[in-house]
Amino acid sequence: MCGISGLIDLRKETSHARLSETGQAMAQAMWHRGPDMGEVWADANAGIAMAFRRLAIIDLSPLGAQPMRSSDGRYVMTYNGEIYNYRDLAKDLARRSYKFRGASDSEVILELFARDGIAATLPRMVGMFAIALWDTQTRKLVLVRDRLGIKPLYFGRQGNHVYWASELKAMRATSTFEPKLSPIALDGYLKGNVVPAPACIYQDLEMLSPGHYAEIDTAGEISRHCYWSMAQFANQPIATLSEEEVIDQTESLIADAVKLRMVADVPLGALLSGGVDSSTVVALMQQAADRPIKTFTIGFGASDYDEAHHAAAVARHLGTDHTSLDLSPQDALDLIPNLPDWYDEPFADSSALPTYLVSKLARDQVTVALSGDGGDEVFFGYNRHKALGQIERRVSAVPAPMRRMGAAALAAPGPAIWDTLAQFMPESKRPRMLGTKVQKLSRALAAGTPDARYLDLVTHWPEDLTGLNIPGQLPDGPVLDPSARAAYADTLGYLPNDILTKVDRASMAVSLEARVPLLDHRLVEFAWTLPTELKIRNGISKWPLRQVLYRHVPQTLVDRPKSGFAIPLGDWLRGPLRDWAETLLSQDRLKSRGWIDPAPVRQAWKDHLNGRGARAEALWGICMLEAWAERWMGKP
């Protein structure tokens, strides 16, 4: 895992010394992504500088250093990520009599690019990656991002300069880039609490879409190409396999994905929450290992949000070398001022705080950690995947007025009452944040179509705060049932924009490489051949994944209501964060900034303090927007 960046002066007026200096500044801004070394390659005749920060994982010697030049001298490459099947790819090069200089995956893919080209090589690569490849002959730059969007890559042209980087702070380290807010990106952020790719919070920049590469020519013209598409696999014929064959194939694919991701020349472990996804990954890691693997969990004491005891039970059963750390809420609260620095753009998934803390805990002992992220998108694990299918089956024929009456009845008590009622339920059956979930369900019932219901569930501010009146929409794709349609949208949007962004920035902030075996593209492609009724079976989500896990861990240790990696955000905003939030949400501040209409925000804040609204996540989004703006755009 590393950080890549660079720029091109299209007028070719920048000296070699100045290009190198700028490249160094861009790399230094991302020092945390690669503390082991940093280098810059520059060519004043072409006006280009390519910068790199290295976190050495494979081939720790200088022979794995970047920027790396191909053996024929034509191509220069920087690359962030890991190619897990590089040894098999290397055998192909060896059969063609290539003499290796080192033992890195970087050298393997660079030489394949040089010999076979980008289009022929990318389908052969199994891994996570963001790549910048410069052709010294044609003076064309190619930027590549992996299929699911695990690794980030921003790029764009502003004036006479082209920029690209793993993080936006690298662009801001140059003297030429001018940060200007994108109103469209801001509007998208307010809907989902994350900036929706390919938009970027700054005008003139974008996030390269997953499964795409971009070519930039000598005139700065950009062309974009798709080399892998979810739509292709979401629309393929349904597999005709027995249940046992489905479970066997699912386990085989996950086991291979896990085994490939255990290759490293540095200490390796896993992040374990005790849920289905991370427990499955850890179980298959331990099966493949010849010694107890290191696992890590954090907890928040006696809080209802603490899952550390579940993780410890799974770890004991599997025999891992487990480390668990109990933290106080103050440990998480103390990190809030750092969030704008870690994320560069406004980012309001509050689970970024525990994700950072568990990454920091792991980094004390390992350099690489596997996680269970992606299982919910691949195997339809979110509550909304199940709920949308149930709503469509049960209430689609109910007249709209009656649906709205039912929705109003659910919403009337308010989230605080629902949360109180939840305390009377057995812990094993008690859903976390019941009040928030009931509020979301009430809105979904009132919506008219499955797509409208999905958008309502994932939209934090349905109010038009920016005045742009941009309607939300699901990504284009095949016609699917409501559950599959929601999972498809989550895989293309929520997964890369929120989950993977969170994991990348939180882990990289402490120089930890996070690997996600459940997003191996071969597993993703196979999962989309399975019918929805096999993924959500008799009301149980992620059925194939659960059956794999039950082969290794007793069902009683992992079966409980889905909770996620959450914090008690609503309570914190009413308690220890109240003064901080009040400052960021003040009428005068929001009005002075001039980006959004303060009135709906102030009303939501008032309702939240009085326990009448389930808007904690939405309000957190405004707080994070203001905190980001103060850090990167100045006080209003």
N, C-alpha and C positions, 0 to 999 in steps of 0.2 A: 504494500500500500504506500502510495506516495502522493506528491502534489506536482501537477504539471501546469505550465503557464507559458505565455509567449506573446509576441506582438510582431506585426509587420508594418513598416513605414512604406506605404505604397509609392511615395515620391522618392524613396531611397536617398534621403537627405541626412540621415542620422549616421554619425560616425560609428566605427566599430567599438570604440571605447564607451560611447554613450549607450549603444545597444546593449553591451555587456553589463553596464551599470544598471540599466533599467531592468534587464533580466534578473540580475541579482536581487534587486529590490522586490520584484514580483515573487521570486522564490522565497525570500526571507519573510515575506508577509505570511507564508504558509509553512513556516519552519516546523510547526507542530505535526504536519502531515508527514514529514520526513526528517527527523533529527539526526540521522546517521551521516548524511552528506548532502551537498548541493553543488550543482554545476550549471554553467550556461554555455551554449553554443551560439555563435553569432556570425552573420555574413553581411557586411555593410553593402556589398554590391547588390544583394537581393533585398536589403532592408529588414532582415529578420533576426530575431533573437528567440531562442527556445530555452526555457529554464526548467529546472527539475530539483525537487527535494526528495531524498530517498529514505524510506524505512525498509531496511534490508531484511528480506524474508527468505528468498531463494538465491543461492550463490552470493554469499556475503563478501566475496572478494571484490577488488576494484574492477574485475572483468565483467561484473554485472552493472557497472555504473552507467548512468545516462546523463545527458543525451548520448545516444548510441548511433554509430554510423554503420551502414551495411558494408559487407566485405567488398562490394564493388565500388564503394564510395558515393553511390548515387543518392541514397536515402539517409535521412537523419530522423530519429524517432525519440519521443518521450512517451511514457506509458505509465498509467496508474492502474493497479489491479493485480490480478493473478490469472494465468492460464493453467488450469488444473490438468489438462491433458497434454501439457507441453512435451512430456517425455515421449509419448506416442508420435507427436508431430516431429520431434527431433529424429526419430528413427527414419522417417520419410526423407528428411534432409541427408541423413547419413547414407541412405541407399543411393542418393544422387551425388555421393562423394564430397559432400560439404565437410570441411575441417573446422570443428568448433573451436572458438577462442576461449570460451568459458562454459558455464553450466547453467545459465539463467534462461528463464522463459522469455525474457525480453529479446535475447539474441535469436531464439527460435522463430518467433513470430515476425521479427524484422526481416530475417532472411527469406521467410515464406512470402512476405509482402513483396520483397524485391524480385523474387523469382516468378511467383504466380499471380500477383496483384491482389488488391484489396477484396474485390468481389468474390474471387475464388477462395480466399483464405478465411474470411470471416465465418462462413458456415461451418468450418471445421473446428473452430475455437470453442472450448467449453470453459467458461469462466466469467469473471467480472472485469470490466476494463473501460478506460477512457484513454484514447490514443490520439497523439498528434504526429503526423507523418509528413515530412517535407521532402519533396522531390527537387533536388538541386539542378536537374536538367530542365524540367518544364516550369520550375518555380511555382509549383502548385502545392497548396497545403490541404491535407485530408485530415478531418477530425472524426473520430469514431466513438460511439457509446454502446455499451453492451445491451443485450436484448431486453432486459427487464428494467434497466435504469438503476442498477446497483451503485455505479460510480457516477459522480456528477461531472458535467463539462459545460461551462458557459462559454459563449463566443458571440462575436458580432463586429460590425464595422461602425466606427464613429469618425466621420470626416475622412481623413487620409490615413487612418490607422485601423488595422484589424487586431482584435484581442481575443485571447482564449485563456481559460484557467479553470482549475478545479474549484476554486472559491473566488468570490467577487472581490475580496480584499486585495487580491493580486492586481486587479485592474486599477484599484484605487491607489496602489503604491506607485503608479506611473505619474508622470507630470502632465500627460496629455489627455487622459481620460476625464470626461466631465460627467459626474453622476447627476442624472435628471430623472425624477420620478415618472414612472409609467402609470397613468391613470387607469388604464385597462388592467394592468397587473394588480393595482391596488384594489379595484373592484372585485377581481377574482379572489384575492386574499381574504377580503371581508366575508365572502360567501363560505369559504372552506377552511379558514385559519392557516392556509399555506398559499404561497404563490403558485398558481397552476401552470406547469410547463406546457408548451415551450415559452410562455411568458417569463419575463424577468422584471424585477422591481425597478430596474433602470431601463430607460429608453435606449434603443439601439443595440441592446444585448438580448440574448435568448438562451434558454437551456436546450441543448441538443436533445432531441426526442429519443427515447429508448429504441433500440433496433434500427438506428439510422446512422448514416455518415454524411458529412458535408464536405464539399470540395470548394476551395477558394482560389481563384486564379490571380494572375498578376495585376488585373484591374480591380481586384477586390470584389468581384462578382461571386455570389454564393449560390451553389446548387445543392439541393438536399436529396438524399436517396435512401429508400427503405430497403434493408436487407433481411429483416425478420418482422413478421406481423402477427399479432395475436389474433386478428380477424381470420387469418388463414386456418389457424388451429381450432378456433372456437366454432368454426363452421364445418368441421370435418365429420365424417360418418361416426356414429356411436359404436364403440367397440362391443363385440358380442362375446364377452368372456363370462365365465362362471364367477360367483362371488369369491371363491378361493383363488382363482386365477388372478382376479383383480388385486386381492390382498398380496399375493405372492409377487406380482409384478411391481406393485407400489413399494413393497419392502426392498426388492432388488434394486430398483432405481434410487431409492433414498440411501440405501447402504453404499452403493457405488458413489453417489454424490458426496456422502460423508467421508468415505475413504479417500477420495481424491483431494478433499479439502483438509485432510490431516497431514498432507505433505508440506513440510516446512523445515528450514534449517535453524529455527528458533523455538523457544518453548511455546506450547499450544495448550488451550483449554476450551471451556465452553461456558456460556451464560445460561443459567438454569433457573427458570421461574417455578417449575413444578407443574406447568400446564402441559397440554397435549403436545404442542409443537416442539418446545425445547426439550421435553422429556424424551420424545421420539429420537431427536437428534443425539442426545446424550446417550441413550440406550444403544444406538447403533455405533456411536463412537467407542463406547466401552467394549462392545463386542469385537471391534476391529483392533483394539489396543492390546498391548502385552503388559500393561501396568495400569494402575488406577489413573484415570484422567482427572485433570483439575477442573472443578466446577465452582461457579461463583453466584452468589445470591445476596441481595440486600433486603432488609426488612425495616419496618417502621414501628417496632415494638408491638403494643397491644392494639394498634389501629386495625379497623376493619379492612384496610387496604394492604395489610401485611400478608404476603404469601410465602414468607421465608420458611415457615414450618412445613408447608407442602413440598417445597423444593428439597428440604432436608430429608424428608421421608423418601422421596424418589432417589436421592443421592445414596442414602443408606442401603436401599434395596439393590441398587446397581453397583455399589461398592466404589464410588468415586472418591477422590481426594477433595472433599468439599470445604469451601470457605464461605461463611455467612457473616455478614456484618449488620448489626442493628444500628440504625441511624435515628436521630431525632428529626422531627419536622424542620427544626432550625437548620440542620445540615443541608436540606434541600433549599430552604428559603435563602440561605446565604449565597446560593449559586445564581439567583435570578439576575443580578446585574451583569453576569457574564454571557447570558443568552444572546444578546445582539452581536457580540463579538464572535461567538461560535457559528452563528447561522447566517450572517451577512445580509440576509433578507428577513423581513418580518416572518416569524415562525411561531405558531401558537399551539403546538401539541405539548401539553404540560408534562407528558411522560418523558420529555427530553431530560427532565431533571433526574429521575431515577435511572434513566438509561446512561447518563453521564456518570452517576455515582457507581453503578455496577461495573462500568467500563474502567473506571479509575481503580476500583478494587481489584479487578482482574489484571490490570497492567502492572501491578506490583509484583506479579509472579509470571506472567506470560506476555508474549508479543502478539499472538494470534488467538482469537476466540471465535468459536462457532456459535451461532444463535439460531433460534427457531423462527425467525421472521419469514413471512411469506406463506405460511401454512393456511392462514385464514383466507387469503385470496385464491390460492390454488385449490383448496378443498371446501370452499364455501362455509367458512367458520364464523363469520360475523352474525350478530343477532339479526341484523337487517336482511341478510340473505334468507334466513328462515322465515322471518316475519313477513316479508314482501310476498313470498309464495303463499303463505297462509292467508293473508289479507285478500289476495286475488281470488283464491279458491272459495273463501267463506263470505266475503262481503261485496264482491264486484257486482253481484246482481241486486244488491240492496239499493233502493233509491237514494240519490245523493242527499236529500233533506234528512233522511233517517241516519245516514252515515255521519252527517255533521252534528246531529243531536247526540249520537253516541260519543263522538269525539269531544264535544263540549262537556259531557258528563265525566269523562275521564280526566279532563283538564281542570275541572272545577275545584277539586280539593287542594290543588297546588302540590309541588314536589315535596315540600317539608312533611305534609301529612302522609304521602305515600312512603317516604323514607321511614317515618315513625312506624307505619304499619308493617314494613319489611322486618323490623326488629322482632316481631312476633313469629316469624317464620324460622324453621330449623336452619342452622348455619349452612348445612350442606345443600339446601335448596334456596337460600336467600340470594337474590340477585343484587349485585352492587349497583348503587346509584339508581334505585328503582324509580324515584321521582323523576329524574331526568329521562329515563327510558319511557315512562308512561306519557310524559309530555310529548316526546317524539312520536310515540304510537298514536296519540290523539291527532297530531297533525297529519300523519300518514293516512289515517282513516278518512280525514276530510278531503284529501287530495283526490283528483278525478281519474288519473291513469297510473299505471305502474311506474312509468318514468317520472311523473310528477311526484309520486310518493317517495321514490328514491331521492330525488333532488331535495325534497322537503326534509328528509331524514338527515342529509349530510350538509344542509345549508344552515350556517350559524346566524346570518343576518339576512332574512328574506326582505327586510326593509331596504329601500334604495338609498343607502347612505351617501353615495357619491354623486347622485343625480344623473348618472350615465344610463340607467335603466337597461342594463345588459342582462338578458334572461339567461338563466342557467341551462345547460344542455348536457346530455350524455354523449360520449364519444360515438362516432359512426361505427357501425359494425353489423354483424349478422342479427337476424331476428331471433331472439332467445326468450325462454320463459322468464318471469320476473326475477327469480332467484339467480339464474345464470346471467341475466342482463346486469344485475347489480354487481355480481362478482367480476364480470367483464369490465365494467366501469371502474371498479375498485383497483383492478390489476393495472389498468392503463393510467389511472389518475391518483387515487389515494395512496397506492403502494409506492410509486417513485417519488411523488411530491411530498408525502408526509413520512411514511414509515422508513423508507430507505434514506431519505434526507436526514431524518432524526438519528438513525443508527450511524450513518457515515460521519456526520459532524460531531456527535457525542463521543464516538470511539476515537476519531482522529484528533480530537481536542487533547487526548491523553496519549496519542501515538500508539493506539491499539488497532490492529487490523481485524475487522469483523467479517466473517464469512457466513454465507446464508445458503446452506445446502438445499433447503426446500424450494429455492428458486433456480435450481439447475434447470436449464431450458428443456432438457429431455423429459424431466418429471412434469414440468408444466404442460408440455405438448401431450403427454400421455393422459394427464388428468382431464384435459378437455375432451378426450374421447369417451369419458364416463358420463352417463346420464345424471341429471340433477337428483333424481330419486335414489341414486346410489351414494351420492355425496351427502345428501340430507335424507337419512333413512329413518322412517317412523319418528320424525321429529328430532332426531339426533344428528347434529352437524358433523362434518369431517369424518364420516363413517369409515372410509378406507384407511385413513390415517390412524384413527382410534384402534382399528383392528390390528394394525401393525404394532402399535404400542402395547396392546394387551398381550401380545406374545412375549413381551419383555418385562412389563410392569403390571402388577395387579390393578385391575380396573378400579378398585376402591381407593387407590392412592391418587388417581388423576381425574376421576369423574366429579365435577362440581360445576356450578354456574360459571359461564365465561365472565372474566373480570377485566382482563387487560392489565397493562403496567401503569396503574393509575395512582394519582395522589388525591387527597381530599380537597380539591380545588375550591369548591363552594364554601366549605368551612373556613379555609384559609383567607378567602376574600372577605368574609364577614369578620374574621378575627385578626391574626397577626399581619395580614397584608392589607387591611382596610385603609389605613392612612396612605400607604404607597399607592394603592389603586385610586383612591379619591383624588390624589394629586394628578395622576395620569388621565383620569376621566373627568376632570373638572370642565365645566361649561366654558370658562374663559380660555383654557388651554386648547380644547378641541376647536373652538371657534377661531382662535388666533392661528392655529395651524392651517385651517381652511381646507382640509382634505375631505372631511365628512360632516354630515349633519349631526350636531350634538344632541338634538332633542330625543331621538329614539334611544340613544346610548344612555342618557341621563335617566330616562324612564325605566329602562331595563336595570340600571344600577339601583334605583330606588326600590323596584320590585324585588330584586335579589336580596337586598338588605332586610326587606320585610318578609322574606320567605315565600313570596308569591310567584316567582318565576324560576324556570330552570335555564337560566342564561349564563351560567358561570363560564362555560367554554367560550361563548361569544364575547363576554366582557373581558376575559383573559386575552382574547385576540386583539381587542382595542388597546389593552395595556401593553401587549408586546409590540404592537404597531408604534405606539408612542415611545416606548423604550428604545426601539430600533431607530426611530426618527431622531431622537435626541442624540443617540450615539453617532449616527452616520450622516444626518442631514442638519444637525444643529437644533437648538431650542427654538420654539415658535416665536 
